[in-house]
Amino acid sequence: MRRSLAVLALATLLAGTPSAARAAAEPAPAGLAAVRTAGTAWGTDPASGRMTLTVDDTVTGAELAALRRTAARAGAVLRHEPGRLRTLIAGGQAIYGGGGRCSLGANVRSGGTYYFVTAGHCTNLAGTWYADSARTTVLGSRTGSSFPGNDYGVVRYTGTVAHPSAVYTYPGQVAINGAGNAYVGQAVCRSGATTGVRCGSVTGLNQTVNYAEGSVTGLIRTNICAEPGDSGGPLYVKSTGTVIGILSGGSGNCTTGGTSYYQPITEILAAYGLTVP
């Protein structure tokens, strides 16, 4: 399952204001656009300017051979990424719904009504979300969910848990002052319930990831690791207090390293007419 980055409702909520619209995705060669094999991802490699088709450890044999041919016909580079591409939900702590846990991404609002956003593969699991594993402290109820295709969900606060505009940094907090768009080379950090704060840089935009549950497009790629339980957590710029994404999934782990993918926050805000508190 996908790893969720739930930041504890009390302290992990972050917020952002709508900023520029997400950059338009570059058209992909027809062959790559048709790839739906689980464990693959594709997009432009900013360093080389070439389209890259990435495969994980689960893609082998005839399937791998067919993808090699597809990449060659499309003039794309085939690259192997260790581990397994997956969404990142896990049972444990943080925000809880159904049989899983995720990380809270950002605190937002519409007028005087307050919400939080997280990953859509998380909100697809349950209508009611809690701050504790015993499911006694209600956070709120799902009002929207989009996965696959996109990967975001919105939960309306109905409980009395405080929801500051901040990211929990294990320990401590970073105030969130707005939302923004990612760019390649940008220094970023993420916060998640399983692995805490990890930092790195943006390595790609408009990436398509083919999970076992379906394909998600328009994602931000980073060289930051993530693990189960981290999904839904925020990708942010510490120096400016800007949130730019919500963790969708990734491959690898935080022992040997990994790659992670994020739903752009500005798309979520625009879809629901939300702003920062």
N, C-alpha and C positions, 0 to 999 in steps of 0.2 A: 504494500500500500504506500501511498505517498506520505512523506514526512511532513508534519505540520509544525509551523513555527508559532505556536500560540504564546503571546506574551500575556502574563497574568493580568486579568481585567483590572485589578487594582492599580497596577503600575506599568503595564506594558503597552498601554494604548498610545497610539500616535495619531496625529492628524495632519491633514494637508489641505491646501486650497487649490482649486482647479487652476491649472496653468496652461501652457500651450498644448494644443492637441497633439496626440501621439504622432510621431513621424510616419509618413506613408511607407508601407512595406514595399521593398523592391520586388518587381515581378520575378518569379522563379522560373527556370526552365520547366517546360511542361512535364518532363519526366520526373523531376523532383517534387513538383506540386502534387503529383499523383501518388507519391510514396505514403503509405499508411501503416507500414510495418512497426509494430510496437518495439520500443528500444532504439528508435532512430530520431534524429533531429536534423534540421537543415536551415541554412541561412548564409549570409555573406560574411566571410572572414575579413574584418576590417584591415588586418595587416597586409593581406595579399590582394584584397579586392576580388577574390574568387569565391564562387559559391562552394560551400562545404557541406557534405553529407556525413553526419556523425552516426556511428553505430556503437552499441554497448556490448557487453559480454554475452548477452542472450542471443545475439544475431550471429548465426553460424551456418556452415554447410551450404546447401543450395540457396538458401535465403540470402546469405552474404554474397555468394557468387552473383546472384541476380542483381543485387544492389551495386556491386562493382560495375556491372555492365551499364546499369542505369546512370551511375555517376560519370562513367566514361563518355556515354552518349551526350550527356548534358554539359560536358566540359567541366565537371565539378571534381573537387578533391574528396576522396573518401578517407575519413579519419576514425580511428578507434578510440573510444573513451572508456576507461576501466570502470567496472561496476555495472549497475543496472539503473537505467533511467526509470524513475517512478515518482508518483505523487508521495507526499511525505506525512501521512497520518499515522498516529500510534496511540495505544492506550497508555495512560499515565496521568500527567498533571497538566495544568494550564487552563485553557477553556475546554469545556467538555460538552459533548452532544452525542446522542446515540451511543455507539460502542467505541467511539474514538475521542482523541484529544487533538487540538490544534493550537496554534499560537494566534493571539489577537494581533491584528495588523495596525489599524489606525482608528482613532476616535474622530467622528465626523458629525455633521448635523445638517438638517434642513429646517431653517427657521428656528423654532424653539424645540424641535424634536431631535433627540440625539440617537446616534447609531454607532456601531463599529463595523469595520470591514475586515474580512479574512478571505481565505481561499474558497472558491466555489466547490472544490471537491470535498471540502469540509462541511459547508452548509448544506450540501446535498444529503448529508447523513442524518440530519436532525432539524426539527423546527424550533426546539427550545435549547438554549445554551446556558451553561452554568460556570461559576468561578471555582468550583471544587469538585473533586472526584466523587464525593458522596452525593452530588447533585442536590444539594440543599440550598445553595445560594444562587438564585436565578439572576442571570445577566439580562436576557431578553429573548425575543422571538424573531425568527428569520422573516425578512420581508422581501428578499430577492436572492436568487442564486443562478449563476451561469457557468456551467461546465458540462461537457467539454466545449470546444470552440474558444471560449474565454475561460478564465479561472478566477472568479470572484463571487463573493456573497456578502450580503448586508444584513445585519441583525439590529433590530430596534431595542434600545434599552428600556426595560420595564421594571428592573430592580433598583435598589438604592446604592449599588456599588459606585464609588467615586470613579470618574473617568477623565483624568487629566490629559492634556495634549502633550504627551511625552512618550518616550521609548524607555522601557525598563532595561537597564544595562548590567544587571547582576553583579554587584548591587548598584544602586544609584539610578538616576534618570537623565535623559537628554531631552530638553524641551524641543517640541516640534512647532515650527513657525509657519510652515507652508508646504505645498506640494510642488513638485517639478518634474521635468523630463530627464531621462538618462542620456549620456553621451559616452562614446567609446573612450576608455582611458580614465574615466571618472573614478575618483577614490570614494569607496562606499563601505558601509558596514551593514550587517543585518543582526537582528536579535531574535532568538528563538528559545522556546521552553526547554528544549533538550540540550542544546549545545551553547546557549548563552550568546554572547556577542562575538562575531567573527568579521574580519575586514579583508578587503581586497579591492578589485577594480572591475569595471564593466568591460566585457570583452566582445560583446555583440548586441545588436538590436534587431527587432523584427524576426526573431527566431521562431521556427515551428517545431514543436516537440510532439512526437507520437507516443503517448502513454498507452498502456494496456486498456485503459478506460476510454480512450479516444484522443483526437488531436487537439492541440491548443496552439493558436497562432499569435504573432505579434509580441512575443516575450523578450525580456531583457536577459542576456546571459552574463554570468560573472564567474570568476575563478574562486569563489568562496564556497567552502564546504557547507553541507547541511545534513541533518539526519532525521529519522522519524520523530514526529512531535514538533518539528520546527515549521511545518507548513502554515501559511497564512501570516507569518510574522513579517515585519517591515524591513525593507531595504531603504537605507537613509544616508544622508550626508551629514556627518557629525558637525563639521565646521559651520554649517549654515542652518542646521536644524530643519532640513528639508527631507520629506519622505518622497521616494520615487517609485516604489514598487511593493508588491506583496508576494511572498514566496509561493511558487507553484510546485516545483519539484526539482529533482536533480539526480546526479549519479555520484558514486564514490562515498566517502565518509570523512569525518574530521580527524581520523588517525593517519590516513595515507593521503588525504586531499580529495577534492572533488570539484564538480561544476554544478552551479545552481541557476534556475530560471525563475523569472519574476513577471507577474502581471503588472503592467504600468498603472500607477495609482491614478493618473489624470483621466484615464479611460473610465475607471470606476466612478469617479466623482462626476464626470460629465453624463454618464449613463443614468445616474439617479438624482442629479441636481443637488449634490452635496457639497459642503464646504467644511473648513476647519472650525472647530468650536471657537 
